């Protein structure tokens, strides 16, 4: 049972400004920083091998300090000291052709090697600054997004449905205190915020003031209530959808400001009851819940030519199961659906094969 004595002082404060002490992790490119460094090291070694082969092919034009011939080992030695600009001078180009090759090929290799070395150093030093810039730009562009509080089974499934429904991944922000959950969300291309979703500063870091929807999918009912209270206090316009384990706590979520409440335990129990008597009913419901295959529920605006007509007179191939009017759901057999109005929305069953 949820404790009704909630700390109201934790949610009545105004939206705090995002602070750097709330960790925000943006999705990283597929290549890791170590991969970038390894690629640059390989490129630098390739330059050394290239210069060594150039010197060895034209070894007759090179002499060592004693005036002797240049071996393959000498060529690699010359390459390493030349490319790194050490330049001891104990092996040097003697002929005009060797000097020309050194000018045309070896000198650009030296420059490229320095660029790789300096570029890698600067990138490592500037990584923190660049990440701060990315976060600042991300916050500036963040609006009309979805915040998912908790990336467990429920949160991950909700994110998958959103993406399947066409929601851009950069418009989804995940809040979770577990590193493994944030890592999984980041792998799917979602920005993540580390911390507890019931705290105002954590929601502020996720951009609660500009969020369009908030999905509360935490593990505990009391945490869900407090998270909903905090989110509603910080944003009175967003749509909040919350999940609760026990049905007796659902009214607390609605009183806290949730627009929709999903009772996970009773929903699972009803499905198991159906499965014992009519397993095909469960299969049909699972089909409807699976986005992108089988039957889908689609929603569209009533067209001008349909205004004033009853549902039975539309002659639609896709059956209408409900009408949404001014935010209220009316079943297809509701007497008010005998005359559709402008601004109504129709919920229809549609086969993906026909979409």
Buried (B, 14 or more C-beta within 10 A) or exposed (E): EBEEEBEEEBBEEEBBEBEEEBEBBBBEEEEEEEEBEEEBEEEBEEBBBBBBBBBBEBBEBBBBEEEEEBEEEBBBBBBBBBBBEEEEEEBBBBEEEBBEBBEEBBBEBBEBBBEBBEEBEEBEEEEEEEBEEEBEEBBEEBEEBBBBBBBBEBBBEBBEBBBEEEBEBBBBBBBBBEEEBBEBBBEBBBBBBBBBBBBBBBBBBBBBBBBBBBBBBBEBBBBBBBBBBBBBBBBEEBBBBBBBBBBEBBEBBBEBBBBEBBBBEBEEEEEEEBBEEEEEEBEBBEEBEBBEEBBBEEEEEBEEEBEEBEBEEBEEEBEBBBBBBEEEEBEBEBEEBEEBBEEBBBBBEBEEEEE
